[in-house]
Amino acid sequence: MNENMRDMITLSITIALFLGACFFTLGLTSQIRMTLHEAVSVVGGQKRSVHSTLKPSEPDVYSGPQALLIVVDSEVRIQADGVTVTHNDPVALINQSIFQADANYRAVYIRDIHGDMTEIQFYKLPKIEESS
């Protein structure tokens, strides 16, 4: 067999496999389109009953210095134990003694309906006494 003929057969097989894959993909695409069309017609008149919410797996706990750094770097409204923290420079925040260095704080994130964070609330956690 001539080498040119082998190359032509290989090229023909490659083109045939490529076209077969393209037709198969077009068939799957039309199936997906028909399925979505049927789903739209079934649920088209229903009211929205599923609301997505963001729930963290565990509450975020920060030490006093970590909470202070979050306040300094944050652009949203901050509350610490119900007191609104004004955005000042870090030295002024340290002088106000809002966050205690030896305490831990739990953070609660408040978001609007679009999921954008609007406020962070810090709550001081009680100290756990170690028994000897």
Phi, psi and omega in degrees: 000140181288144181295324177297324180291321177297319178296320179293321178294317178298317178296319179296317179295318179297315179296319180297318178294320179296314179295323176298318178295322178296314179296321177298318179295320177298322177296317178295321179297319179292326176295317179296318180297318179294320179296315178296322178297318178294320179295321179295319181290331180284314185261008184299322183267359183278150174279155180290124182239357180250125179243129180275139177229154176259119178233118177288152182290324179220150178292146178280125179244128181235151172282170181302311178296324178295317178297321178297319178294324177296319179297318182295319184274349188274149177253003181256171179291139183236138172232140176235112182052041176087356180258128179287129181266124177277147181278103176240184175286159185302325180295319178294323178294322178293321179293331178287343178056043178285318180253130178271139185293330183263008182255158174251148183231139176263133182259134174241127183259126178258128182237155176273185185291344178268357180091002179279137181286127180249337184203148172238129178246127177255134177236130181288131179270143178292148179284141177264120182279134178270128178265139183263000000 
